[in-house]
């Protein structure tokens, strides 16, 4: 994936996450701040799911992953609207 491409899976079941951060209803940069504060709570290579419905989070969380050298593992549409943005901890 390059540039503005994002891995988005529609209709697929989300893989399990070690930690879920509920940032629904919160505007960016709050979802990213919540992720940054809590990503070290999971083991290396574990996944954090950030639930967000602010359209900025759809692009900002994957951008944060690139900036911080974590892995954007996928974005899954939520039935109630918004996304579960999966981040795998790399360090």
C-alpha positions in Angstrom: 0.0 0.0 0.0 1.3 3.4 -0.8 0.2 7.0 -0.4 -3.5 7.4 0.4 -4.4 3.7 -0.1 -5.8 2.0 2.9 -6.7 -1.6 3.5 -10.4 -1.6 4.1 -12.4 -4.8 4.6 -16.1 -4.6 4.1 -18.4 -7.3 5.4 -15.5 -9.4 6.7 -15.3 -10.4 10.3 -12.8 -8.4 12.4 -9.8 -10.4 13.7 -9.6 -10.4 17.5 -7.8 -7.4 19.1 -5.9 -7.5 22.4 -7.3 -4.1 23.3 -10.2 -2.1 22.0 -10.3 1.7 22.3 -13.7 3.2 22.0 -13.3 6.7 20.4 -16.7 6.8 18.8 -18.1 10.3 18.9 -14.7 11.8 19.5 -13.1 14.1 17.0 -9.5 13.8 15.8 -6.9 14.0 17.2 -8.5 12.4 20.3 -8.6 8.9 18.8 -4.9 9.1 18.1 -4.1 10.5 21.5 -6.0 7.6 23.1 -4.1 5.1 20.9 -0.7 6.7 21.7 -1.5 6.6 25.4 -2.5 2.9 25.4 -0.6 1.1 22.7 2.1 0.0 25.2 -0.5 -1.9 27.2 -0.5 -4.7 24.7 2.4 -7.1 24.0 4.6 -6.7 20.9 2.8 -7.8 17.7 -0.6 -7.6 19.4 -3.4 -5.6 17.8 -5.2 -2.6 19.1 -8.6 -1.8 17.6 -9.5 1.9 17.6 -13.3 2.4 17.1 -13.8 5.8 15.5 -16.5 7.5 13.4 -14.7 10.8 12.7 -13.7 10.7 9.0 -10.3 12.2 9.8 -9.5 9.1 11.9 -9.9 6.9 8.8 -6.8 8.5 7.3 -5.0 9.9 10.4 -4.6 6.6 12.3 -2.9 4.9 9.4 -0.7 8.0 8.9 0.2 7.9 12.6 1.2 4.2 12.2 3.6 5.1 9.4 5.0 8.0 11.4 5.5 5.9 14.6 6.5 2.7 12.8 3.6 0.6 13.9 1.6 -1.5 11.4 -1.9 -0.5 10.1 -3.4 -4.0 10.1 -6.7 -3.1 8.5 -9.8 -1.0 8.7 -13.2 -2.6 9.2 -16.6 -0.9 8.7 -18.7 -1.0 11.8 -22.5 -1.9 11.4 -23.5 1.3 13.4 -21.2 3.5 11.3 -17.5 4.3 11.6 -14.6 1.9 11.6 -12.5 -0.4 13.7 -9.0 0.6 12.7 -6.5 -2.1 13.7 -3.0 -1.3 14.6 -0.3 -3.9 15.4 2.3 -2.8 17.9 5.8 -3.1 16.4 8.0 -2.0 19.4 
